Amino acid sequence: MFRRSLLSSSSILISSPALAVLYLQASSSSSSINSLKKYSKKYLNRNQPTEIVSSKMSNNNGITIGNGNLMELSSSSSSSAPVETPIETPIPSTPLSNLTYENLHSSHNDNERFTLSPTINLTPIEKNICKLLNDYTLHYNELHKHTTVEPLTLRITGGWVRDKLLGQSSHDLDIAINIMSGESFAMGLNDFLNKHYQRYGIKPHSIHKIDKNPAKSKHLETATTKLFGVEVDFVNLRAEEYTELSRIPIMTKFGTPLEDALRRDATLNALFYNIQKNKIEDFTQMGLKDLKMGILRTPLPPRKTFLDDPLRVLRLIRFASRFNFKIDEKVQKEMNDHEINVAFNSKISRERIGVEMEKILNGPNPLLGLDLIQKNHLDNVIFFWHNDENVIKFNKENLDKNDLLQITKIYDQGILNNHLKNLIRNFQEFVSIPLIKSTINEFFTENSDSSLKQNFILASSLTPFANLKIIALPKKKLNNTITVSESIIKEGLKLSKNDAKIVSQVIDLLKDYQGMIKKFVNASSSSTLKTKEQKLKRSEVGMFLKILNGHWQLIHFVSLLNEYLNLLKENNQYKNQLLINSLFNKYESFYAFIFNENLQNSHEIKPLVDGKKLLTLLKMKPGPWLGKINNASIIWQFDNPDGNETQLVEYIKGILQQQGQL
């Protein structure tokens, strides 16, 4: 039952605590009140208990829950034509230091955790879309009023309703239709718009039919078109049946609103907004309550829900990490079931896993998602090293036995799972250490690379696979291997090749980076008097950073975190803390050295004298020597940051004379 605190004093509460249908159309007439009672009685007689809330307000065509200003949907009196502007809904980023274990796992209780917006605020474009759809529905129903077919009803489904009730904007406009396919509806709507486009200020766009594509969770044909610059999907209400071997339904048919709601992944994602009646419909009986409580609960028994479509496990994890929702205990228990884990591995395409993981890693709380993956032992499935059975079989037969054994141990002996557990639980302390907090936050907030946070988390998560390789191209005899981490990201998660290469390079160069810092510390030590040969040259650091192609800061923080986690395994707390302090001081000193020496952009340095000009000056022909000379030129420039072209050419001549080439 909804709390009275959410309702106005003049609200009328009709009937029961089940099938909560929250009526949002404002009316003050007694006839409307009577119609509400009839509406309630009708549902009760159908064994579908109804909860209806009506606010006694002025007769505006608006949407409200309890108190709140009404949004007028009619725009026909507007003097200017609607502007076709897409809705943009950026996900707010979270500073890395705020992605803490405690923050992400705050205690939950039975009190309401989320305040639902008293008013669903439609944007001007959404109001225009709803008015157009409502007008066409009225037109269609008038034409077919003498037929036996039930009236056309349109409902906005899924995430849009959830986000609006949470007071957030949303660009996912999915329209469910009760009596026809999405394509048939979109074609009829376009015909209507062709005849009345002057009234709405827009002309119809082409209709894009999206065929069934189970690999992308498209089990029914969908029609997509643009209305007022916004992409809108149209699909009919549906019911689905599955086999034990696949997440692809063996039968998809027209369904009732209840059947459509029950097939969804969570009750709070099964809320509908009825466009004609201006109301939120909750056919699962739990959606509104669970949304206020912040609980992810499956409409049907979770075991059936997950075995039908195991991808729902990962989707719930994504919603939990995005909204900081709590997963219901019964649901959590089934998520951790071995049979669900096996079904997850066998029924879901790697592309779908990658899509969900990318959303989790780029969302506001990726560590919460990673934590739920670790706790439910999905890491072995999600971070598996390849998706092709033939490649896997070939590696088992031909890969070096020691490498194969090491890779297998990481999965089977829980090394990866324990590493993730250690990473998540100690991340807060890591980013909270004053010496690193401001530096790491500055790097992640000022960098424009949208994949940076994702790649940092992936690299930190996959360090157990450092320097391990597999045979990726069995048909090739040369250059047929790639690192395990690159294969996980490119083949296992189907993320971009560029991200896979970056993460792989970071992981496989960790030891080299740590060795460079050790060399820097030894060279900088004041305990002994260093000779010129013992001091670390500027070019040594510059040439090393150049190899990292602009990703040195990423490897810097991944390396520091990796060493930090290893130190925490020490039993002696006093010794441990001394080592931790020393570790952070070393990394901070090296970080400062790079900026003080202006080496942060080492990957961008080019020879002061290009190859063509050098050939002219030296009157020589091109050959293998030129590449070596260009490399020597870069080294000289690092060690002589104030040097000029003339000095560089003289230096090159000296090298060539020593080699007898000049």
Secondary structure as UniProt FT lines:
FT   HELIX           4..6
FT   TURN            9..10
FT   STRAND          12..14
FT   STRAND          20..23
FT   HELIX           30..45
FT   TURN            46..47
FT   STRAND          51..54
FT   TURN            76..77
FT   HELIX           96..98
FT   HELIX           101..104
FT   HELIX           124..143
FT   TURN            144..146
FT   STRAND          154..157
FT   HELIX           159..165
FT   TURN            166..167
FT   STRAND          173..177
FT   HELIX           182..200
FT   STRAND          208..210
FT   HELIX           214..216
FT   STRAND          222..227
FT   TURN            228..229
FT   STRAND          230..236
FT   STRAND          238..242
FT   STRAND          249..254
FT   HELIX           257..262
FT   HELIX           267..269
FT   STRAND          272..274
FT   TURN            275..278
FT   STRAND          279..281
FT   TURN            283..284
FT   HELIX           287..293
FT   STRAND          295..296
FT   HELIX           302..308
FT   HELIX           311..323
FT   STRAND          326..327
FT   HELIX           329..335
FT   HELIX           338..347
FT   HELIX           350..361
FT   HELIX           366..375
FT   TURN            376..377
FT   HELIX           379..382
FT   HELIX           389..398
FT   HELIX           401..412
FT   HELIX           415..432
FT   HELIX           434..446
FT   TURN            450..451
FT   HELIX           452..461
FT   HELIX           463..465
FT   TURN            466..467
FT   STRAND          469..471
FT   TURN            474..475
FT   STRAND          481..483
FT   HELIX           484..487
FT   HELIX           488..492
FT   HELIX           497..508
FT   HELIX           510..524
FT   TURN            532..534
FT   HELIX           538..547
FT   TURN            548..550
FT   HELIX           552..567
FT   TURN            568..569
FT   HELIX           573..596
FT   TURN            597..598
FT   TURN            600..601
FT   HELIX           602..604
FT   HELIX           611..618
FT   HELIX           624..639
FT   TURN            641..642
FT   HELIX           645..658
FT   TURN            659..660
//
